[in-house]
Amino acid sequence: MSSTTLPPSGEQKAIRWYPPSYDIRVETIPIPKIQHPDDAIVKVTFAALCGSDLHIYRGHGGVNKDHTCGHEFIGEVAALGHSYGGDNTGRPSLYSSLKIGDKVVSPFTVNCGECHACRLGYTGRCPEGFLFGSPALEGGQAQYVRVPKAGGTLFNLSDPSTWSSNLSSEGKEKALATLSDSSLLMLADILPTGVFAALQAINHPKVAPIITGKPWPLCFSQNAPSSNQVGLTDEDRILTVAVIGLGPVGICATVSMLDLLSTRQIPYKFVAVDPLESRREKVTAVYKTIDAAGKGNGEFAACSTDEAKDKVKEWTGDVGCTAVLEVVGNTSALTLAYDLVRAFGVIVSVGVHGEPPLPLTGRQVYNKNVSFDFGRCPARAMFPPAFDLLVKRQDVFGGIGQPASLVDQVVDFSQAAEIYRAFDKGEVGKVIFDPWQAQA
Amino acid sequence: MSSTTLPPSGEQKAIRWYPPSYDIRVETIPIPKIQHPDDAIVKVTFAALCGSDLHIYRGHGGVNKDHTCGHEFIGEVAALGHSYGGDNTGRPSLYSSLKIGDKVVSPFTVNCGECHACRLGYTGRCPEGFLFGSPALEGGQAQYVRVPKAGGTLFNLSDPSTWSSNLSSEGKEKALATLSDSSLLMLADILPTGVFAALQAINHPKVAPIITGKPWPLCFSQNAPSSNQVGLTDEDRILTVAVIGLGPVGICATVSMLDLLSTRQIPYKFVAVDPLESRREKVTAVYKTIDAAGKGNGEFAACSTDEAKDKVKEWTGDVGCTAVLEVVGNTSALTLAYDLVRAFGVIVSVGVHGEPPLPLTGRQVYNKNVSFDFGRCPARAMFPPAFDLLVKRQDVFGGIGQPASLVDQVVDFSQAAEIYRAFDKGEVGKVIFDPWQAQA
C-alpha cells in the first residue's frame, strides 16, 4: 500500500550452491516477488561470506537442494507487502513506518518479532524463523532477496528512533552519516554474535564474585560478608578470559569482551587462541589498536593451541580461565575449552555444532563445576548493543584490508567460487561481495 | 591452646563400608586424634545418610579401601589443634573464636576458607578439599570425626555473629533456641545443595527476561525497549520450572525454588518429576504445606517421567520449561532435562555424574540454545542462605516422619546395614543415625 515505486522484476545475479559439496556457481535467476503481505524485497548493497556458510559448502548437514547462498546482507527496501503502512497497532513499529528506499540490515535468520520467543528477545529461535541461504530460504548473496516477516526481522538504519541505544538520537544520526555500508554489514551476524558471547560470559552467575568482589552467593544479595570469610584479594578479581577461534566472529567476540572489560574497568588476563598465525597477527593488531595508549587494565596474549595451555598455567597456576568463549563449533575446540576453564568457570559456545556427541563425561563436568551456554545468537535482539560497539570501534570495523580491520576485501561475484575455496582454507579473512560491481 | 578439656581418647562405634560393594559393618575403632594444628575433633550428635553415599555403597567409582561412611554430621567440638585461640588475624574468625563444646555442622567437604577458590565462595572446589566418608577422609557416621581445616570448614551454630544472614542477631538466636539437631543437620549437604540449584537457576541470564520483564539483552541494561519491540505479556512472565528427582535433595531444591518464587512474587508453573509414587506424594504434601492457604502465585504438579512431558506440553505448548533442575545424576535424567527444557532455557544439574559421556550431541545443544550449570554445591558458602531457609520452612525441615517432613526416621547404628539397603531401594526417605542411642 505504501509502495511508491513499482516492485522490481526481471532477472538478477546470485551466488548459488549445488549439492553435494564445494560447488559454487554464479547464475542468473528471477528477482524474488512478494509472497506474503509481511514480506519485503531488499535490493542488496553488500553481502558477506560467513564461517557458518562453510557448513553447507562442505556438504555437512545433509543439505541436498541447490539454493542462493548467504545470510549476511545490507541493502535498501525495494518492495513491501500489503501489511505495511496501514493500522498496525500492537505490531513491531516497522510494519507502520518502513518505507521503500530505507537502508536496512537483516539478521541471519527471520524472526517474526511478535511471538513469545521474540518478545523475550530470543529472536534466534522464533518458531517462524528460517536461516537465509538454506534450502528453506534463498540467501542474500544476490542482487535482491526476499525477507519474510520483514517488520520483525529488519533493522532500519534510516530511522534511528526504532531502536534502543546507549547513544543519543543525535549520536546515532551522526554515526550513521559516517558509517560505511561494509562496516554496517557486520551487524548481520558476526558482530551481534560476538557481543552475544561476551554478554553471556560477563553476566554469568559464575563470574559474579569476580565482578562484584563478593563471594558466591553473597554476590546476589545485599548481605555483608561474615567474620569467618576472608576477603577477595586484588589478584582474585582479575577476570581470566580465553577466546578459542579467531575467525571474524572470534575477533568480534574479542573486541566485545575487551570493550566490556575496559568500560567496567575489570582487570583481566586475556588469551586469544587460534592455530593460524595470520589470525593471531590480526587479533594482536586489533588489540594494539584498542589499547593504543598501552594503558589497558589487563594483559593480552595471542597463542597457538599448545601455547594457550602454557600461558593459562603461567597466569593462573592450576586454576584456569573463568570464562572461555568457544567460537569454532567442533569437538576439539570444546575439549580445549574444557581444558582451559577453571573449576566454577563458564564456557560460552557460539560455534555451530554438528552431529558429534559432546566430548565430555558427566564426571568431567561435575568435577569442574562447569557451566555452558550453547547456541545461536538472537541477532535481531542483539542489534542495538552491536550497533553501539560498531560505532565505538570503527578502528576495527571501519577499514578494509588494514592490519587491524576486520574486513579483508570487497570482491565482485565472478570471484565467488575462488573466494569460497580460499575462505574454506583459511587463506582469506572476512570477504564482502558487491553484487553490482562490474564483473571482472 | 584453648583446649579446656582433655581430648577424647579410646574407642568408638562407626559405620564402615567394605569393598567391593553393599558391605556395611558397624565396628569399634579408635577415636580419631588431632593430626594437624588446624584440625578439630567433633563429637557427633547425629549423622545422616545421603543419596550420594550410594555411589560408593554400590561399588561405583572404583573405590577399594574400607572407610567410615558419611558426609553429613552435626555435633560439638571435642578437641582443637594448636592453631586455635591465638593470634589468627587474617584467617577465618573461627581460628580465633571456636571453642570446645561449640555446636557445629560441617559441609560434606573440607575447605580451607583461605585460598582463591574459598575467597570466591567456591568452597566445594577448594584444592585442600576432601570428601568426608571417602578413602581420603574418614566419614561422620561415627561417634567422633576428625575435621581438617576446621576453622574454614565448620559452621559454628553457637556463635551467630560468625555468619551473614537475612535474619537479625536476635532472629538467629531465637531460631537457634528452637531448631532441633535433626533439622540443623540438613545444612550439611542437602539443603545448601537444593538452595545452590535454585539460586543458579534464578540468577541465570537466560531467566532474566522473564524476571525483569525486559527482553534479552535489555534485561542487563538501563535502556528502554525500542518502538520496534512488542512488550512481554503476563503469560510470557510465567517462569516454568521442572525439578527432576524428588529424593531429599530434590525436595530441598523444590522448597528453595518455591521460596524464591514466592518471595519475589514470580508467577510460576512448577512440575516435580520422579518415577516413585511415594516421592511424588511427599513433594505434594510439602507443596500443600508451603502453599497452605492455596494463595500461591503459581501452579504445581507432581508427575511421573511420562506424565511430565505431557504436563509441560499442556502448560507451555511446544515451548518447554525455562529452568530445569536435574537432581539425579545420570544420563537418563539429563536426557529428560533436555527434552523438558525450552530453547534458551537452563538446565542446572547438581546430581553427581559418573563416567558415561554426556548424552547429547553438539547439534542438540546448539539448536536449543541450552545452558547448563553442572557440579557440586559449595556447601560451606551456601550455609547462610540455607540456614535462613531452614528457619523459614520448619514445617518441612522441623518434623520427623510426618507427611510433609523431610526426615523419615532416626535410627541407631545397629540398623545401618538394613537402612543402607532400604535407602538404596527407595524404600525409605531421609534417615538420620544417632550414634549414641542404645543399640537395639
Contacts between the chains, C-beta under 8 A, distances in Angstrom:
chain1	res1	chain2	res2	distance
A	90	B	230	7.2
A	91	B	230	7.2
A	92	B	228	4.6
A	92	B	229	7.0
A	92	B	230	6.1
A	93	B	226	7.9
A	93	B	227	4.0
A	93	B	228	4.8
A	94	B	228	5.5
A	113	B	228	7.0
A	113	B	229	7.6
A	113	B	230	6.4
A	114	B	230	5.4
A	116	B	235	7.6
A	116	B	236	5.7
A	116	B	319	6.5
A	117	B	319	7.9
A	117	B	343	6.9
A	117	B	344	7.4
A	118	B	230	7.1
A	119	B	215	6.5
A	119	B	229	7.8
A	119	B	230	5.4
A	119	B	231	7.0
A	119	B	232	5.1
A	119	B	233	6.9
A	119	B	236	5.4
A	120	B	209	4.4
A	120	B	210	7.0
A	120	B	215	5.6
A	120	B	216	6.4
A	120	B	232	6.8
A	120	B	236	6.2
A	120	B	344	7.3
A	121	B	209	5.6
A	121	B	215	3.1
A	121	B	216	3.2
A	121	B	217	6.6
A	121	B	218	6.9
A	121	B	219	7.4
A	122	B	209	7.7
A	122	B	216	6.3
A	122	B	343	6.7
A	122	B	344	4.3
A	122	B	369	7.3
A	124	B	369	6.9
A	125	B	343	3.9
A	125	B	344	6.1
A	125	B	368	7.8
A	125	B	369	5.9
A	127	B	318	7.3
A	151	B	228	8.0
A	152	B	228	8.0
A	156	B	228	7.7
A	161	B	227	6.4
A	162	B	226	5.8
A	162	B	227	5.3
A	162	B	228	4.7
A	163	B	226	4.5
A	163	B	228	6.6
A	164	B	218	6.5
A	164	B	223	4.3
A	164	B	224	6.1
A	164	B	225	6.2
A	164	B	226	4.3
A	164	B	229	7.9
A	165	B	223	7.0
A	166	B	221	7.7
A	166	B	223	6.9
A	195	B	217	7.9
A	196	B	217	7.8
A	199	B	205	7.7
A	199	B	217	5.4
A	199	B	220	6.6
A	200	B	205	6.1
A	203	B	205	4.4
A	203	B	208	7.6
A	203	B	220	5.5
A	204	B	204	7.9
A	204	B	205	6.4
A	205	B	199	7.7
A	205	B	200	6.1
A	205	B	203	4.5
A	205	B	204	6.4
A	205	B	373	7.8
A	206	B	373	7.7
A	208	B	203	7.6
A	209	B	120	4.4
A	209	B	121	5.7
A	209	B	122	7.7
A	210	B	120	7.0
A	215	B	119	6.5
A	215	B	120	5.6
A	215	B	121	3.1
A	215	B	381	6.1
A	216	B	120	6.4
A	216	B	121	3.2
A	216	B	122	6.3
A	216	B	378	6.3
A	216	B	381	5.5
A	217	B	121	6.6
A	217	B	195	7.9
A	217	B	196	7.8
A	217	B	199	5.4
A	217	B	381	6.6
A	217	B	382	6.3
A	217	B	385	6.0
A	218	B	121	6.9
A	218	B	164	6.5
A	218	B	384	7.8
A	219	B	121	7.4
A	220	B	199	6.6
A	220	B	203	5.5
A	221	B	166	7.7
A	221	B	385	7.6
A	223	B	164	4.3
A	223	B	165	7.0
A	223	B	166	6.9
A	223	B	384	7.1
A	224	B	164	6.1
A	225	B	164	6.2
A	226	B	93	7.9
A	226	B	162	5.8
A	226	B	163	4.5
A	226	B	164	4.3
A	226	B	384	7.0
A	227	B	93	4.0
A	227	B	161	6.5
A	227	B	162	5.3
A	228	B	92	4.6
A	228	B	93	4.8
A	228	B	94	5.5
A	228	B	113	7.0
A	228	B	151	8.0
A	228	B	152	8.0
A	228	B	156	7.7
A	228	B	162	4.7
A	228	B	163	6.6
A	229	B	92	7.0
A	229	B	113	7.6
A	229	B	119	7.8
A	229	B	164	7.9
A	230	B	90	7.2
A	230	B	91	7.2
A	230	B	92	6.1
A	230	B	113	6.4
A	230	B	114	5.4
A	230	B	118	7.1
A	230	B	119	5.4
A	231	B	119	7.0
A	232	B	119	5.1
A	232	B	120	6.8
A	233	B	119	6.9
A	235	B	116	7.7
A	236	B	116	5.7
A	236	B	119	5.4
A	236	B	120	6.2
A	318	B	127	7.3
A	319	B	116	6.5
A	319	B	117	7.9
A	329	B	362	7.3
A	329	B	366	7.7
A	330	B	362	7.8
A	331	B	362	7.0
A	334	B	362	7.4
A	343	B	117	6.9
A	343	B	122	6.7
A	343	B	125	3.9
A	343	B	375	7.9
A	344	B	117	7.4
A	344	B	120	7.2
A	344	B	122	4.3
A	344	B	125	6.1
A	344	B	375	7.5
A	344	B	378	7.8
A	349	B	365	7.9
A	349	B	366	7.8
A	351	B	366	7.9
A	352	B	366	6.1
A	353	B	361	7.4
A	353	B	362	2.6
A	353	B	363	5.7
A	353	B	365	6.8
A	353	B	366	4.4
A	354	B	361	7.6
A	354	B	362	5.7
A	354	B	363	5.5
A	355	B	361	5.6
A	355	B	362	7.3
A	355	B	363	5.7
A	356	B	361	6.4
A	356	B	362	5.8
A	357	B	357	5.9
A	357	B	358	7.1
A	357	B	359	7.7
A	357	B	360	7.0
A	357	B	361	5.3
A	357	B	362	7.6
A	358	B	357	7.1
A	358	B	358	4.3
A	358	B	360	5.6
A	358	B	361	7.0
A	358	B	362	6.2
A	358	B	365	6.9
A	359	B	357	7.8
A	360	B	357	7.0
A	360	B	358	5.6
A	361	B	353	7.4
A	361	B	354	7.6
A	361	B	355	5.6
A	361	B	356	6.4
A	361	B	357	5.3
A	361	B	358	7.0
A	362	B	329	7.3
A	362	B	330	7.8
A	362	B	331	7.0
A	362	B	334	7.4
A	362	B	353	2.6
A	362	B	354	5.7
A	362	B	355	7.3
A	362	B	356	5.8
A	362	B	357	7.6
A	362	B	358	6.2
A	362	B	374	8.0
A	363	B	353	5.7
A	363	B	354	5.4
A	363	B	355	5.7
A	365	B	349	7.9
A	365	B	353	6.8
A	365	B	358	6.9
A	365	B	372	7.4
A	365	B	374	4.0
A	365	B	375	6.9
A	366	B	329	7.7
A	366	B	349	7.8
A	366	B	351	7.9
A	366	B	352	6.1
A	366	B	353	4.4
A	366	B	374	5.5
A	366	B	375	5.3
A	366	B	376	6.6
A	367	B	375	7.4
A	367	B	376	8.0
A	368	B	125	7.8
A	368	B	374	7.8
A	368	B	375	6.8
A	369	B	122	7.3
A	369	B	124	6.8
A	369	B	125	5.9
A	369	B	374	6.4
A	369	B	375	3.0
A	369	B	376	6.1
A	370	B	372	7.8
A	370	B	374	5.4
A	370	B	375	6.7
A	371	B	371	7.0
A	371	B	372	6.4
A	371	B	373	4.6
A	371	B	374	7.0
A	372	B	365	7.4
A	372	B	370	7.8
A	372	B	371	6.4
A	372	B	372	4.5
A	372	B	374	7.9
A	373	B	205	7.8
A	373	B	206	7.7
A	373	B	371	4.6
A	374	B	362	8.0
A	374	B	365	4.0
A	374	B	366	5.5
A	374	B	368	7.8
A	374	B	369	6.4
A	374	B	370	5.4
A	374	B	371	7.1
A	374	B	372	7.9
A	375	B	343	7.9
A	375	B	344	7.5
A	375	B	365	6.9
A	375	B	366	5.3
A	375	B	367	7.4
A	375	B	368	6.8
A	375	B	369	3.0
A	375	B	370	6.7
A	376	B	366	6.6
A	376	B	367	8.0
A	376	B	369	6.1
A	378	B	216	6.3
A	378	B	344	7.8
A	381	B	215	6.1
A	381	B	216	5.5
A	381	B	217	6.5
A	382	B	217	6.3
A	384	B	218	7.8
A	384	B	223	7.2
A	384	B	226	7.0
A	385	B	217	6.0
A	385	B	221	7.6
